[in-house]
Amino acid sequence: MEAIILRGESKSDMRLIMELARKLNFKAKKLSPNEIDELGIVLSINDGLQSGLLNDDEKQSFLSNVDKE
């Protein structure tokens, strides 16, 4: 699966892009500002875990703490 995230200021242009995506059989979803922030956090955490800066024990400890929340 591939994904594209577009950000724009023009509501009319965004509607046009959403309409085009649907006509091309793409799944399209408008994200709220809160969802955008959450996505950024998830991507940052994922990058940090995959970067190799943490050893396996530190990764497991971090993931265990995240699961508790």
PDB file of N, H, CA, C and O in Angstrom:
ATOM      1  N   MET A   1       0.846  -1.178   0.000  1.00  0.00           N
ATOM      2  CA  MET A   1       0.000   0.000   0.000  1.00  0.00           C
ATOM      3  C   MET A   1       0.887   1.235   0.000  1.00  0.00           C
ATOM      4  O   MET A   1       1.913   1.280   0.679  1.00  0.00           O
ATOM      5  N   GLU A   2       0.491   2.203  -0.747  1.00  0.00           N
ATOM      6  H   GLU A   2      -0.342   2.167  -1.298  1.00  0.00           H
ATOM      7  CA  GLU A   2       1.169   3.494  -0.821  1.00  0.00           C
ATOM      8  C   GLU A   2       0.205   4.564  -0.319  1.00  0.00           C
ATOM      9  O   GLU A   2      -1.010   4.370  -0.350  1.00  0.00           O
ATOM     10  N   ALA A   3       0.735   5.678   0.139  1.00  0.00           N
ATOM     11  H   ALA A   3       1.722   5.835   0.164  1.00  0.00           H
ATOM     12  CA  ALA A   3      -0.114   6.761   0.632  1.00  0.00           C
ATOM     13  C   ALA A   3       0.496   8.104   0.269  1.00  0.00           C
ATOM     14  O   ALA A   3       1.713   8.256   0.170  1.00  0.00           O
ATOM     15  N   ILE A   4      -0.381   9.065   0.077  1.00  0.00           N
ATOM     16  H   ILE A   4      -1.370   8.942   0.157  1.00  0.00           H
ATOM     17  CA  ILE A   4       0.026  10.444  -0.192  1.00  0.00           C
ATOM     18  C   ILE A   4      -0.738  11.330   0.777  1.00  0.00           C
ATOM     19  O   ILE A   4      -1.944  11.168   0.965  1.00  0.00           O
ATOM     20  N   ILE A   5      -0.032  12.259   1.385  1.00  0.00           N
ATOM     21  H   ILE A   5       0.948  12.390   1.232  1.00  0.00           H
ATOM     22  CA  ILE A   5      -0.692  13.234   2.252  1.00  0.00           C
ATOM     23  C   ILE A   5      -0.505  14.597   1.610  1.00  0.00           C
ATOM     24  O   ILE A   5       0.617  15.016   1.328  1.00  0.00           O
ATOM     25  N   LEU A   6      -1.610  15.277   1.385  1.00  0.00           N
ATOM     26  H   LEU A   6      -2.521  14.935   1.614  1.00  0.00           H
ATOM     27  CA  LEU A   6      -1.582  16.608   0.800  1.00  0.00           C
ATOM     28  C   LEU A   6      -2.139  17.588   1.816  1.00  0.00           C
ATOM     29  O   LEU A   6      -3.065  17.267   2.560  1.00  0.00           O
ATOM     30  N   ARG A   7      -1.575  18.772   1.842  1.00  0.00           N
ATOM     31  H   ARG A   7      -0.823  19.033   1.238  1.00  0.00           H
ATOM     32  CA  ARG A   7      -2.061  19.801   2.749  1.00  0.00           C
ATOM     33  C   ARG A   7      -2.269  21.074   1.949  1.00  0.00           C
ATOM     34  O   ARG A   7      -1.395  21.483   1.185  1.00  0.00           O
ATOM     35  N   GLY A   8      -3.412  21.694   2.121  1.00  0.00           N
ATOM     36  H   GLY A   8      -4.122  21.362   2.741  1.00  0.00           H
ATOM     37  CA  GLY A   8      -3.701  22.897   1.353  1.00  0.00           C
ATOM     38  C   GLY A   8      -4.548  23.874   2.146  1.00  0.00           C
ATOM     39  O   GLY A   8      -5.128  23.526   3.175  1.00  0.00           O
ATOM     40  N   GLU A   9      -4.608  25.069   1.666  1.00  0.00           N
ATOM     41  H   GLU A   9      -4.137  25.352   0.830  1.00  0.00           H
ATOM     42  CA  GLU A   9      -5.365  26.120   2.330  1.00  0.00           C
ATOM     43  C   GLU A   9      -6.708  26.379   1.645  1.00  0.00           C
ATOM     44  O   GLU A   9      -7.628  26.903   2.273  1.00  0.00           O
ATOM     45  N   SER A  10      -6.828  26.023   0.389  1.00  0.00           N
ATOM     46  H   SER A  10      -6.081  25.597  -0.121  1.00  0.00           H
ATOM     47  CA  SER A  10      -8.033  26.312  -0.381  1.00  0.00           C
ATOM     48  C   SER A  10      -9.032  25.161  -0.256  1.00  0.00           C
ATOM     49  O   SER A  10      -8.752  24.036  -0.671  1.00  0.00           O
ATOM     50  N   LYS A  11     -10.203  25.454   0.322  1.00  0.00           N
ATOM     51  H   LYS A  11     -10.431  26.367   0.659  1.00  0.00           H
ATOM     52  CA  LYS A  11     -11.230  24.421   0.475  1.00  0.00           C
ATOM     53  C   LYS A  11     -11.729  23.940  -0.881  1.00  0.00           C
ATOM     54  O   LYS A  11     -12.010  22.754  -1.050  1.00  0.00           O
ATOM     55  N   SER A  12     -11.839  24.835  -1.835  1.00  0.00           N
ATOM     56  H   SER A  12     -11.611  25.799  -1.698  1.00  0.00           H
ATOM     57  CA  SER A  12     -12.335  24.424  -3.154  1.00  0.00           C
ATOM     58  C   SER A  12     -11.328  23.512  -3.857  1.00  0.00           C
ATOM     59  O   SER A  12     -11.719  22.549  -4.516  1.00  0.00           O
ATOM     60  N   ASP A  13     -10.036  23.812  -3.718  1.00  0.00           N
ATOM     61  H   ASP A  13      -9.719  24.594  -3.182  1.00  0.00           H
ATOM     62  CA  ASP A  13      -9.012  22.952  -4.305  1.00  0.00           C
ATOM     63  C   ASP A  13      -8.987  21.588  -3.628  1.00  0.00           C
ATOM     64  O   ASP A  13      -8.785  20.565  -4.283  1.00  0.00           O
ATOM     65  N   MET A  14      -9.194  21.578  -2.318  1.00  0.00           N
ATOM     66  H   MET A  14      -9.359  22.409  -1.786  1.00  0.00           H
ATOM     67  CA  MET A  14      -9.216  20.301  -1.589  1.00  0.00           C
ATOM     68  C   MET A  14     -10.405  19.450  -2.035  1.00  0.00           C
ATOM     69  O   MET A  14     -10.272  18.239  -2.208  1.00  0.00           O
ATOM     70  N   ARG A  15     -11.556  20.077  -2.219  1.00  0.00           N
ATOM     71  H   ARG A  15     -11.664  21.061  -2.079  1.00  0.00           H
ATOM     72  CA  ARG A  15     -12.735  19.331  -2.696  1.00  0.00           C
ATOM     73  C   ARG A  15     -12.454  18.742  -4.075  1.00  0.00           C
ATOM     74  O   ARG A  15     -12.836  17.607  -4.360  1.00  0.00           O
ATOM     75  N   LEU A  16     -11.789  19.512  -4.923  1.00  0.00           N
ATOM     76  H   LEU A  16     -11.479  20.434  -4.692  1.00  0.00           H
ATOM     77  CA  LEU A  16     -11.457  19.040  -6.268  1.00  0.00           C
ATOM     78  C   LEU A  16     -10.532  17.822  -6.200  1.00  0.00           C
ATOM     79  O   LEU A  16     -10.746  16.837  -6.906  1.00  0.00           O
ATOM     80  N   ILE A  17      -9.518  17.893  -5.359  1.00  0.00           N
ATOM     81  H   ILE A  17      -9.345  18.694  -4.786  1.00  0.00           H
ATOM     82  CA  ILE A  17      -8.585  16.777  -5.222  1.00  0.00           C
ATOM     83  C   ILE A  17      -9.289  15.550  -4.655  1.00  0.00           C
ATOM     84  O   ILE A  17      -9.039  14.432  -5.105  1.00  0.00           O
ATOM     85  N   MET A  18     -10.170  15.745  -3.667  1.00  0.00           N
ATOM     86  H   MET A  18     -10.373  16.654  -3.301  1.00  0.00           H
ATOM     87  CA  MET A  18     -10.913  14.625  -3.087  1.00  0.00           C
ATOM     88  C   MET A  18     -11.823  13.987  -4.146  1.00  0.00           C
ATOM     89  O   MET A  18     -11.926  12.763  -4.223  1.00  0.00           O
ATOM     90  N   GLU A  19     -12.471  14.811  -4.947  1.00  0.00           N
ATOM     91  H   GLU A  19     -12.387  15.806  -4.884  1.00  0.00           H
ATOM     92  CA  GLU A  19     -13.342  14.293  -6.005  1.00  0.00           C
ATOM     93  C   GLU A  19     -12.533  13.508  -7.031  1.00  0.00           C
ATOM     94  O   GLU A  19     -12.948  12.429  -7.455  1.00  0.00           O
ATOM     95  N   LEU A  20     -11.395  14.034  -7.428  1.00  0.00           N
ATOM     96  H   LEU A  20     -11.058  14.910  -7.084  1.00  0.00           H
ATOM     97  CA  LEU A  20     -10.529  13.344  -8.385  1.00  0.00           C
ATOM     98  C   LEU A  20     -10.046  12.013  -7.815  1.00  0.00           C
ATOM     99  O   LEU A  20     -10.044  11.000  -8.514  1.00  0.00           O
ATOM    100  N   ALA A  21      -9.644  12.013  -6.563  1.00  0.00           N
ATOM    101  H   ALA A  21      -9.646  12.836  -5.995  1.00  0.00           H
ATOM    102  CA  ALA A  21      -9.172  10.772  -5.929  1.00  0.00           C
ATOM    103  C   ALA A  21     -10.259   9.712  -5.963  1.00  0.00           C
ATOM    104  O   ALA A  21      -9.991   8.556  -6.291  1.00  0.00           O
ATOM    105  N   ARG A  22     -11.465  10.090  -5.632  1.00  0.00           N
ATOM    106  H   ARG A  22     -11.683  11.029  -5.365  1.00  0.00           H
ATOM    107  CA  ARG A  22     -12.572   9.120  -5.637  1.00  0.00           C
ATOM    108  C   ARG A  22     -12.861   8.610  -7.047  1.00  0.00           C
ATOM    109  O   ARG A  22     -13.132   7.424  -7.233  1.00  0.00           O
ATOM    110  N   LYS A  23     -12.806   9.495  -8.034  1.00  0.00           N
ATOM    111  H   LYS A  23     -12.586  10.459  -7.882  1.00  0.00           H
ATOM    112  CA  LYS A  23     -13.054   9.076  -9.419  1.00  0.00           C
ATOM    113  C   LYS A  23     -11.966   8.118  -9.911  1.00  0.00           C
ATOM    114  O   LYS A  23     -12.218   7.284 -10.780  1.00  0.00           O
ATOM    115  N   LEU A  24     -10.766   8.237  -9.358  1.00  0.00           N
ATOM    116  H   LEU A  24     -10.561   8.915  -8.652  1.00  0.00           H
ATOM    117  CA  LEU A  24      -9.662   7.347  -9.725  1.00  0.00           C
ATOM    118  C   LEU A  24      -9.604   6.102  -8.833  1.00  0.00           C
ATOM    119  O   LEU A  24      -8.631   5.348  -8.860  1.00  0.00           O
ATOM    120  N   ASN A  25     -10.668   5.904  -8.044  1.00  0.00           N
ATOM    121  H   ASN A  25     -11.458   6.517  -8.022  1.00  0.00           H
ATOM    122  CA  ASN A  25     -10.787   4.748  -7.137  1.00  0.00           C
ATOM    123  C   ASN A  25      -9.730   4.713  -6.046  1.00  0.00           C
ATOM    124  O   ASN A  25      -9.290   3.641  -5.633  1.00  0.00           O
ATOM    125  N   PHE A  26      -9.322   5.893  -5.579  1.00  0.00           N
ATOM    126  H   PHE A  26      -9.680   6.765  -5.915  1.00  0.00           H
ATOM    127  CA  PHE A  26      -8.462   5.993  -4.408  1.00  0.00           C
ATOM    128  C   PHE A  26      -9.354   6.172  -3.194  1.00  0.00           C
ATOM    129  O   PHE A  26     -10.417   6.787  -3.280  1.00  0.00           O
ATOM    130  N   LYS A  27      -8.926   5.641  -2.078  1.00  0.00           N
ATOM    131  H   LYS A  27      -8.062   5.142  -2.007  1.00  0.00           H
ATOM    132  CA  LYS A  27      -9.620   5.948  -0.832  1.00  0.00           C
ATOM    133  C   LYS A  27      -9.060   7.275  -0.339  1.00  0.00           C
ATOM    134  O   LYS A  27      -7.844   7.451  -0.267  1.00  0.00           O
ATOM    135  N   ALA A  28      -9.931   8.192  -0.004  1.00  0.00           N
ATOM    136  H   ALA A  28     -10.919   8.048  -0.062  1.00  0.00           H
ATOM    137  CA  ALA A  28      -9.503   9.523   0.432  1.00  0.00           C
ATOM    138  C   ALA A  28     -10.224   9.878   1.721  1.00  0.00           C
ATOM    139  O   ALA A  28     -11.408   9.583   1.887  1.00  0.00           O
ATOM    140  N   LYS A  29      -9.498  10.512   2.629  1.00  0.00           N
ATOM    141  H   LYS A  29      -8.537  10.751   2.494  1.00  0.00           H
ATOM    142  CA  LYS A  29     -10.080  10.906   3.906  1.00  0.00           C
ATOM    143  C   LYS A  29      -9.503  12.254   4.303  1.00  0.00           C
ATOM    144  O   LYS A  29      -8.296  12.478   4.221  1.00  0.00           O
ATOM    145  N   LYS A  30     -10.369  13.135   4.728  1.00  0.00           N
ATOM    146  H   LYS A  30     -11.350  12.953   4.795  1.00  0.00           H
ATOM    147  CA  LYS A  30      -9.927  14.429   5.228  1.00  0.00           C
ATOM    148  C   LYS A  30      -9.568  14.254   6.707  1.00  0.00           C
ATOM    149  O   LYS A  30     -10.357  13.705   7.476  1.00  0.00           O
ATOM    150  N   LEU A  31      -8.396  14.714   7.100  1.00  0.00           N
ATOM    151  H   LEU A  31      -7.755  15.161   6.476  1.00  0.00           H
ATOM    152  CA  LEU A  31      -7.945  14.589   8.488  1.00  0.00           C
ATOM    153  C   LEU A  31      -8.184  15.886   9.246  1.00  0.00           C
ATOM    154  O   LEU A  31      -8.014  16.981   8.710  1.00  0.00           O
ATOM    155  N   SER A  32      -8.578  15.738  10.499  1.00  0.00           N
ATOM    156  H   SER A  32      -8.716  14.848  10.935  1.00  0.00           H
ATOM    157  CA  SER A  32      -8.735  16.908  11.364  1.00  0.00           C
ATOM    158  C   SER A  32      -7.351  17.352  11.841  1.00  0.00           C
ATOM    159  O   SER A  32      -6.397  16.579  11.758  1.00  0.00           O
ATOM    160  N   PRO A  33      -7.228  18.573  12.334  1.00  0.00           N
ATOM    161  CA  PRO A  33      -5.936  19.006  12.877  1.00  0.00           C
ATOM    162  C   PRO A  33      -5.418  18.075  13.978  1.00  0.00           C
ATOM    163  O   PRO A  33      -4.215  17.832  14.069  1.00  0.00           O
ATOM    164  N   ASN A  34      -6.313  17.560  14.803  1.00  0.00           N
ATOM    165  H   ASN A  34      -7.290  17.758  14.729  1.00  0.00           H
ATOM    166  CA  ASN A  34      -5.910  16.639  15.866  1.00  0.00           C
ATOM    167  C   ASN A  34      -5.369  15.328  15.284  1.00  0.00           C
ATOM    168  O   ASN A  34      -4.371  14.800  15.774  1.00  0.00           O
ATOM    169  N   GLU A  35      -6.022  14.804  14.243  1.00  0.00           N
ATOM    170  H   GLU A  35      -6.833  15.234  13.845  1.00  0.00           H
ATOM    171  CA  GLU A  35      -5.559  13.578  13.597  1.00  0.00           C
ATOM    172  C   GLU A  35      -4.194  13.781  12.940  1.00  0.00           C
ATOM    173  O   GLU A  35      -3.365  12.871  12.933  1.00  0.00           O
ATOM    174  N   ILE A  36      -3.963  14.969  12.391  1.00  0.00           N
ATOM    175  H   ILE A  36      -4.637  15.708  12.397  1.00  0.00           H
ATOM    176  CA  ILE A  36      -2.669  15.277  11.779  1.00  0.00           C
ATOM    177  C   ILE A  36      -1.576  15.258  12.858  1.00  0.00           C
ATOM    178  O   ILE A  36      -0.502  14.696  12.647  1.00  0.00           O
ATOM    179  N   ASP A  37      -1.856  15.871  14.001  1.00  0.00           N
ATOM    180  H   ASP A  37      -2.729  16.328  14.172  1.00  0.00           H
ATOM    181  CA  ASP A  37      -0.890  15.877  15.109  1.00  0.00           C
ATOM    182  C   ASP A  37      -0.593  14.463  15.578  1.00  0.00           C
ATOM    183  O   ASP A  37       0.566  14.109  15.795  1.00  0.00           O
ATOM    184  N   GLU A  38      -1.644  13.646  15.737  1.00  0.00           N
ATOM    185  H   GLU A  38      -2.585  13.934  15.561  1.00  0.00           H
ATOM    186  CA  GLU A  38      -1.460  12.271  16.191  1.00  0.00           C
ATOM    187  C   GLU A  38      -0.646  11.460  15.193  1.00  0.00           C
ATOM    188  O   GLU A  38       0.204  10.660  15.587  1.00  0.00           O
ATOM    189  N   LEU A  39      -0.898  11.659  13.911  1.00  0.00           N
ATOM    190  H   LEU A  39      -1.588  12.308  13.590  1.00  0.00           H
ATOM    191  CA  LEU A  39      -0.141  10.966  12.877  1.00  0.00           C
ATOM    192  C   LEU A  39       1.337  11.339  12.954  1.00  0.00           C
ATOM    193  O   LEU A  39       2.210  10.480  12.824  1.00  0.00           O
ATOM    194  N   GLY A  40       1.608  12.616  13.164  1.00  0.00           N
ATOM    195  H   GLY A  40       0.899  13.314  13.270  1.00  0.00           H
ATOM    196  CA  GLY A  40       2.999  13.068  13.301  1.00  0.00           C
ATOM    197  C   GLY A  40       3.693  12.415  14.476  1.00  0.00           C
ATOM    198  O   GLY A  40       4.860  12.036  14.376  1.00  0.00           O
ATOM    199  N   ILE A  41       2.991  12.279  15.588  1.00  0.00           N
ATOM    200  H   ILE A  41       2.043  12.587  15.670  1.00  0.00           H
ATOM    201  CA  ILE A  41       3.566  11.637  16.777  1.00  0.00           C
ATOM    202  C   ILE A  41       3.853  10.164  16.486  1.00  0.00           C
ATOM    203  O   ILE A  41       4.925   9.657  16.816  1.00  0.00           O
ATOM    204  N   VAL A  42       2.895   9.488  15.873  1.00  0.00           N
ATOM    205  H   VAL A  42       2.024   9.899  15.605  1.00  0.00           H
ATOM    206  CA  VAL A  42       3.081   8.063  15.548  1.00  0.00           C
ATOM    207  C   VAL A  42       4.276   7.873  14.623  1.00  0.00           C
ATOM    208  O   VAL A  42       5.095   6.980  14.842  1.00  0.00           O
ATOM    209  N   LEU A  43       4.380   8.704  13.592  1.00  0.00           N
ATOM    210  H   LEU A  43       3.715   9.429  13.414  1.00  0.00           H
ATOM    211  CA  LEU A  43       5.508   8.592  12.663  1.00  0.00           C
ATOM    212  C   LEU A  43       6.840   8.869  13.359  1.00  0.00           C
ATOM    213  O   LEU A  43       7.836   8.203  13.080  1.00  0.00           O
ATOM    214  N   SER A  44       6.859   9.843  14.259  1.00  0.00           N
ATOM    215  H   SER A  44       6.050  10.384  14.486  1.00  0.00           H
ATOM    216  CA  SER A  44       8.089  10.163  14.993  1.00  0.00           C
ATOM    217  C   SER A  44       8.508   9.008  15.892  1.00  0.00           C
ATOM    218  O   SER A  44       9.687   8.659  15.961  1.00  0.00           O
ATOM    219  N   ILE A  45       7.540   8.419  16.579  1.00  0.00           N
ATOM    220  H   ILE A  45       6.582   8.702  16.523  1.00  0.00           H
ATOM    221  CA  ILE A  45       7.843   7.275  17.446  1.00  0.00           C
ATOM    222  C   ILE A  45       8.364   6.116  16.610  1.00  0.00           C
ATOM    223  O   ILE A  45       9.353   5.478  16.972  1.00  0.00           O
ATOM    224  N   ASN A  46       7.706   5.846  15.502  1.00  0.00           N
ATOM    225  H   ASN A  46       6.903   6.364  15.207  1.00  0.00           H
ATOM    226  CA  ASN A  46       8.130   4.749  14.634  1.00  0.00           C
ATOM    227  C   ASN A  46       9.548   4.974  14.117  1.00  0.00           C
ATOM    228  O   ASN A  46      10.360   4.049  14.118  1.00  0.00           O
ATOM    229  N   ASP A  47       9.851   6.183  13.678  1.00  0.00           N
ATOM    230  H   ASP A  47       9.191   6.934  13.676  1.00  0.00           H
ATOM    231  CA  ASP A  47      11.203   6.507  13.204  1.00  0.00           C
ATOM    232  C   ASP A  47      12.222   6.322  14.322  1.00  0.00           C
ATOM    233  O   ASP A  47      13.308   5.790  14.092  1.00  0.00           O
ATOM    234  N   GLY A  48      11.876   6.759  15.527  1.00  0.00           N
ATOM    235  H   GLY A  48      10.994   7.191  15.713  1.00  0.00           H
ATOM    236  CA  GLY A  48      12.786   6.614  16.657  1.00  0.00           C
ATOM    237  C   GLY A  48      13.062   5.162  16.997  1.00  0.00           C
ATOM    238  O   GLY A  48      14.194   4.796  17.312  1.00  0.00           O
ATOM    239  N   LEU A  49      12.033   4.339  16.934  1.00  0.00           N
ATOM    240  H   LEU A  49      11.113   4.637  16.679  1.00  0.00           H
ATOM    241  CA  LEU A  49      12.207   2.918  17.242  1.00  0.00           C
ATOM    242  C   LEU A  49      13.028   2.205  16.173  1.00  0.00           C
ATOM    243  O   LEU A  49      13.769   1.271  16.480  1.00  0.00           O
ATOM    244  N   GLN A  50      12.899   2.638  14.926  1.00  0.00           N
ATOM    245  H   GLN A  50      12.296   3.397  14.677  1.00  0.00           H
ATOM    246  CA  GLN A  50      13.617   1.989  13.834  1.00  0.00           C
ATOM    247  C   GLN A  50      15.011   2.566  13.590  1.00  0.00           C
ATOM    248  O   GLN A  50      15.766   2.035  12.775  1.00  0.00           O
ATOM    249  N   SER A  51      15.352   3.631  14.277  1.00  0.00           N
ATOM    250  H   SER A  51      14.739   4.063  14.938  1.00  0.00           H
ATOM    251  CA  SER A  51      16.616   4.320  14.000  1.00  0.00           C
ATOM    252  C   SER A  51      17.845   3.577  14.503  1.00  0.00           C
ATOM    253  O   SER A  51      18.960   3.840  14.052  1.00  0.00           O
ATOM    254  N   GLY A  52      17.644   2.648  15.437  1.00  0.00           N
ATOM    255  H   GLY A  52      16.738   2.435  15.803  1.00  0.00           H
ATOM    256  CA  GLY A  52      18.774   1.931  15.988  1.00  0.00           C
ATOM    257  C   GLY A  52      19.402   2.628  17.181  1.00  0.00           C
ATOM    258  O   GLY A  52      20.403   2.148  17.712  1.00  0.00           O
ATOM    259  N   LEU A  53      18.837   3.753  17.616  1.00  0.00           N
ATOM    260  H   LEU A  53      18.024   4.143  17.184  1.00  0.00           H
ATOM    261  CA  LEU A  53      19.397   4.469  18.753  1.00  0.00           C
ATOM    262  C   LEU A  53      19.057   3.784  20.080  1.00  0.00           C
ATOM    263  O   LEU A  53      19.738   3.998  21.083  1.00  0.00           O
ATOM    264  N   LEU A  54      18.016   2.971  20.083  1.00  0.00           N
ATOM    265  H   LEU A  54      17.463   2.797  19.268  1.00  0.00           H
ATOM    266  CA  LEU A  54      17.640   2.239  21.293  1.00  0.00           C
ATOM    267  C   LEU A  54      18.021   0.766  21.130  1.00  0.00           C
ATOM    268  O   LEU A  54      17.921   0.202  20.040  1.00  0.00           O
ATOM    269  N   ASN A  55      18.461   0.154  22.236  1.00  0.00           N
ATOM    270  H   ASN A  55      18.542   0.612  23.121  1.00  0.00           H
ATOM    271  CA  ASN A  55      18.684  -1.284  22.168  1.00  0.00           C
ATOM    272  C   ASN A  55      17.338  -1.988  22.353  1.00  0.00           C
ATOM    273  O   ASN A  55      16.332  -1.338  22.633  1.00  0.00           O
ATOM    274  N   ASP A  56      17.318  -3.298  22.199  1.00  0.00           N
ATOM    275  H   ASP A  56      18.136  -3.826  21.971  1.00  0.00           H
ATOM    276  CA  ASP A  56      16.057  -4.040  22.245  1.00  0.00           C
ATOM    277  C   ASP A  56      15.332  -3.908  23.574  1.00  0.00           C
ATOM    278  O   ASP A  56      14.105  -3.813  23.597  1.00  0.00           O
ATOM    279  N   ASP A  57      16.076  -3.899  24.697  1.00  0.00           N
ATOM    280  H   ASP A  57      17.073  -3.976  24.678  1.00  0.00           H
ATOM    281  CA  ASP A  57      15.443  -3.762  26.009  1.00  0.00           C
ATOM    282  C   ASP A  57      14.774  -2.392  26.153  1.00  0.00           C
ATOM    283  O   ASP A  57      13.669  -2.293  26.686  1.00  0.00           O
ATOM    284  N   GLU A  58      15.443  -1.339  25.678  1.00  0.00           N
ATOM    285  H   GLU A  58      16.341  -1.420  25.245  1.00  0.00           H
ATOM    286  CA  GLU A  58      14.878   0.006  25.757  1.00  0.00           C
ATOM    287  C   GLU A  58      13.629   0.123  24.881  1.00  0.00           C
ATOM    288  O   GLU A  58      12.652   0.763  25.269  1.00  0.00           O
ATOM    289  N   LYS A  59      13.666  -0.496  23.701  1.00  0.00           N
ATOM    290  H   LYS A  59      14.460  -1.016  23.386  1.00  0.00           H
ATOM    291  CA  LYS A  59      12.502  -0.486  22.824  1.00  0.00           C
ATOM    292  C   LYS A  59      11.318  -1.171  23.499  1.00  0.00           C
ATOM    293  O   LYS A  59      10.203  -0.652  23.506  1.00  0.00           O
ATOM    294  N   GLN A  60      11.585  -2.356  24.070  1.00  0.00           N
ATOM    295  H   GLN A  60      12.492  -2.778  24.064  1.00  0.00           H
ATOM    296  CA  GLN A  60      10.516  -3.111  24.707  1.00  0.00           C
ATOM    297  C   GLN A  60       9.935  -2.348  25.893  1.00  0.00           C
ATOM    298  O   GLN A  60       8.721  -2.346  26.096  1.00  0.00           O
ATOM    299  N   SER A  61      10.791  -1.703  26.673  1.00  0.00           N
ATOM    300  H   SER A  61      11.777  -1.704  26.508  1.00  0.00           H
ATOM    301  CA  SER A  61      10.331  -0.914  27.807  1.00  0.00           C
ATOM    302  C   SER A  61       9.438   0.240  27.336  1.00  0.00           C
ATOM    303  O   SER A  61       8.387   0.503  27.921  1.00  0.00           O
ATOM    304  N   PHE A  62       9.863   0.912  26.290  1.00  0.00           N
ATOM    305  H   PHE A  62      10.716   0.699  25.815  1.00  0.00           H
ATOM    306  CA  PHE A  62       9.086   2.019  25.755  1.00  0.00           C
ATOM    307  C   PHE A  62       7.727   1.533  25.258  1.00  0.00           C
ATOM    308  O   PHE A  62       6.695   2.119  25.585  1.00  0.00           O
ATOM    309  N   LEU A  63       7.730   0.456  24.465  1.00  0.00           N
ATOM    310  H   LEU A  63       8.568  -0.020  24.200  1.00  0.00           H
ATOM    311  CA  LEU A  63       6.483  -0.053  23.928  1.00  0.00           C
ATOM    312  C   LEU A  63       5.539  -0.548  25.035  1.00  0.00           C
ATOM    313  O   LEU A  63       4.322  -0.404  24.919  1.00  0.00           O
ATOM    314  N   SER A  64       6.083  -1.115  26.081  1.00  0.00           N
ATOM    315  H   SER A  64       7.072  -1.232  26.176  1.00  0.00           H
ATOM    316  CA  SER A  64       5.263  -1.561  27.203  1.00  0.00           C
ATOM    317  C   SER A  64       4.579  -0.377  27.869  1.00  0.00           C
ATOM    318  O   SER A  64       3.408  -0.456  28.239  1.00  0.00           O
ATOM    319  N   ASN A  65       5.315   0.724  28.020  1.00  0.00           N
ATOM    320  H   ASN A  65       6.267   0.788  27.720  1.00  0.00           H
ATOM    321  CA  ASN A  65       4.744   1.929  28.626  1.00  0.00           C
ATOM    322  C   ASN A  65       3.672   2.551  27.737  1.00  0.00           C
ATOM    323  O   ASN A  65       2.683   3.080  28.244  1.00  0.00           O
ATOM    324  N   VAL A  66       3.849   2.496  26.447  1.00  0.00           N
ATOM    325  H   VAL A  66       4.653   2.066  26.035  1.00  0.00           H
ATOM    326  CA  VAL A  66       2.864   3.048  25.520  1.00  0.00           C
ATOM    327  C   VAL A  66       1.587   2.217  25.577  1.00  0.00           C
ATOM    328  O   VAL A  66       0.488   2.770  25.548  1.00  0.00           O
ATOM    329  N   ASP A  67       1.722   0.898  25.658  1.00  0.00           N
ATOM    330  H   ASP A  67       2.615   0.449  25.682  1.00  0.00           H
ATOM    331  CA  ASP A  67       0.547   0.018  25.703  1.00  0.00           C
ATOM    332  C   ASP A  67      -0.280   0.253  26.959  1.00  0.00           C
ATOM    333  O   ASP A  67      -1.494   0.052  26.932  1.00  0.00           O
ATOM    334  N   LYS A  68       0.335   0.668  28.051  1.00  0.00           N
ATOM    335  H   LYS A  68       1.321   0.831  28.073  1.00  0.00           H
ATOM    336  CA  LYS A  68      -0.383   0.894  29.323  1.00  0.00           C
ATOM    337  C   LYS A  68      -1.272   2.120  29.253  1.00  0.00           C
ATOM    338  O   LYS A  68      -2.274   2.207  29.963  1.00  0.00           O
ATOM    339  N   GLU A  69      -0.910   3.069  28.398  1.00  0.00           N
ATOM    340  H   GLU A  69      -0.096   2.998  27.821  1.00  0.00           H
ATOM    341  CA  GLU A  69      -1.679   4.321  28.298  1.00  0.00           C
ATOM    342  C   GLU A  69      -2.844   4.106  27.470  1.00  0.00           C
ATOM    343  O   GLU A  69      -3.628   5.031  27.255  1.00  0.00           O
TER     344      GLU A  69
END
